[in-house]
Amino acid sequence: MGSESGRVKRGELSRISQWLRRRSKPAPEDPGKEREALLLAVAAAGLPLAPAAHPSGYRCSCDRIGCPTPARHPVSFAWQTQSTTDRAQIERWARNQPHANFITATGMVHDVLDVPLEAGRSALDRLLAAGIEVGPVAESGGTGDQARMLFFTATRGTPEDEDEWWPCELDCHPETMDEHPGLRWHCRGSYVLLPPAALPGDHAVTWLRDVRHPLPDPLTLLETLTDACAQYAGALDQTPAAAAWPPGH
C-alpha cells in the first residue's frame, strides 16, 4: 500500500512539474494585439488615424483596377473627417479589419517630412550626431522612389499670411508622385501610412523611432533633409543611366 501511495505521489509530482514547465514558457505574441497597441499609442500621442487599403497578393485590396498606390491609400474618400484619436473607434477598426493598414491625417497635430530612404538615412545620422532633437521616424519599404523615410514633426499650422502656406496633395493625387522624387512636406490635406503597415512584395512601414519621441519643429530638420535630398539627387544624376539620357543623344 505504501509503495502504491508513493507511485501516486510521484506521478502527481511529475504532472505538476510538467504543468509548471508549460506555464513558465512565454506566451506567443499576438500580432493583432501588438498592432493594436502600436495604433493606440499613436492615437494617445494625438495623431488622428483612419483605415487604409492593404495588400492582396501583389495587388491592392481596393476595387480600383491598376491601383497606382496599392495598399498605400485610405479606404474612404472621407478620410479627413473620418480620422480620429478615439480609442474605442480605433479598437473597433483594428479588430474588425485585421488586415487593414492605417493612415494618419497630417496638418492638424503633426506634419511629415518625407524623403527618399537613402537621403533619410544620411540625414538622420547627421541630425543625431549634431545633437538635434529628432522626433518619430518611420521607414517605408519599396522599390525605387517608393522607398522612403518619414520624419514626423509638429505641424506648421496655418500662418497668418496664407501666401506662406500650401497644401500637400501628393498622396491625394498619386499620379503626381513620380514628379516629386525629393522632399515632400505633408501638411494640411495630406496623409502618410502609419507603422505597422504591410505593402506588396513583402515590404512594410516600420518605426525607427516611435511616438514616445516628442514632435520637433519641422524647421529644425529642414535644412539637413533638403541638403541630403540634393546630395541624393546629385548622386543619381551621376549614374551611367542618367548620363546616357535621353537615348540616342
ChimeraX attribute file (.defattr): number of C-alpha atoms within 10 A of each C-alpha:
attribute: neighborCount
match mode: 1-to-1
recipient: residues
	/A:1	6
	/A:2	7
	/A:3	8
	/A:4	9
	/A:5	10
	/A:6	11
	/A:7	12
	/A:8	12
	/A:9	12
	/A:10	12
	/A:11	12
	/A:12	12
	/A:13	12
	/A:14	12
	/A:15	12
	/A:16	12
	/A:17	12
	/A:18	12
	/A:19	11
	/A:20	11
	/A:21	10
	/A:22	11
	/A:23	10
	/A:24	9
	/A:25	8
	/A:26	7
	/A:27	8
	/A:28	6
	/A:29	8
	/A:30	9
	/A:31	10
	/A:32	12
	/A:33	13
	/A:34	12
	/A:35	17
	/A:36	19
	/A:37	14
	/A:38	17
	/A:39	23
	/A:40	21
	/A:41	17
	/A:42	19
	/A:43	19
	/A:44	14
	/A:45	15
	/A:46	16
	/A:47	23
	/A:48	26
	/A:49	29
	/A:50	27
	/A:51	23
	/A:52	24
	/A:53	24
	/A:54	24
	/A:55	22
	/A:56	14
	/A:57	11
	/A:58	12
	/A:59	19
	/A:60	22
	/A:61	18
	/A:62	18
	/A:63	7
	/A:64	10
	/A:65	8
	/A:66	10
	/A:67	15
	/A:68	15
	/A:69	18
	/A:70	19
	/A:71	26
	/A:72	26
	/A:73	26
	/A:74	27
	/A:75	19
	/A:76	13
	/A:77	10
	/A:78	10
	/A:79	20
	/A:80	19
	/A:81	11
	/A:82	13
	/A:83	19
	/A:84	18
	/A:85	20
	/A:86	14
	/A:87	14
	/A:88	10
	/A:89	14
	/A:90	22
	/A:91	16
	/A:92	12
	/A:93	16
	/A:94	22
	/A:95	14
	/A:96	10
	/A:97	12
	/A:98	13
	/A:99	18
	/A:100	22
	/A:101	27
	/A:102	31
	/A:103	26
	/A:104	28
	/A:105	30
	/A:106	26
	/A:107	23
	/A:108	17
	/A:109	18
	/A:110	24
	/A:111	30
	/A:112	26
	/A:113	21
	/A:114	24
	/A:115	28
	/A:116	25
	/A:117	23
	/A:118	15
	/A:119	23
	/A:120	27
	/A:121	17
	/A:122	17
	/A:123	22
	/A:124	21
	/A:125	10
	/A:126	15
	/A:127	17
	/A:128	11
	/A:129	9
	/A:130	9
	/A:131	8
	/A:132	13
	/A:133	14
	/A:134	21
	/A:135	20
	/A:136	19
	/A:137	22
	/A:138	24
	/A:139	24
	/A:140	25
	/A:141	22
	/A:142	17
	/A:143	9
	/A:144	10
	/A:145	15
	/A:146	16
	/A:147	17
	/A:148	25
	/A:149	27
	/A:150	28
	/A:151	26
	/A:152	28
	/A:153	24
	/A:154	20
	/A:155	20
	/A:156	17
	/A:157	14
	/A:158	14
	/A:159	9
	/A:160	8
	/A:161	7
	/A:162	8
	/A:163	7
	/A:164	8
	/A:165	14
	/A:166	13
	/A:167	12
	/A:168	18
	/A:169	18
	/A:170	19
	/A:171	19
	/A:172	15
	/A:173	12
	/A:174	15
	/A:175	11
	/A:176	11
	/A:177	18
	/A:178	11
	/A:179	9
	/A:180	11
	/A:181	16
	/A:182	21
	/A:183	21
	/A:184	18
	/A:185	23
	/A:186	26
	/A:187	26
	/A:188	23
	/A:189	17
	/A:190	23
	/A:191	29
	/A:192	22
	/A:193	26
	/A:194	26
	/A:195	23
	/A:196	18
	/A:197	24
	/A:198	24
	/A:199	24
	/A:200	19
	/A:201	13
	/A:202	11
	/A:203	15
	/A:204	17
	/A:205	22
	/A:206	19
	/A:207	17
	/A:208	13
	/A:209	15
	/A:210	17
	/A:211	20
	/A:212	11
	/A:213	14
	/A:214	15
	/A:215	20
	/A:216	20
	/A:217	18
	/A:218	21
	/A:219	12
	/A:220	14
	/A:221	20
	/A:222	15
	/A:223	12
	/A:224	18
	/A:225	27
	/A:226	18
	/A:227	14
	/A:228	24
	/A:229	23
	/A:230	15
	/A:231	14
	/A:232	18
	/A:233	15
	/A:234	11
	/A:235	11
	/A:236	13
	/A:237	13
	/A:238	11
	/A:239	10
	/A:240	9
	/A:241	11
	/A:242	12
	/A:243	11
	/A:244	11
	/A:245	10
	/A:246	8
	/A:247	8
	/A:248	5
	/A:249	5
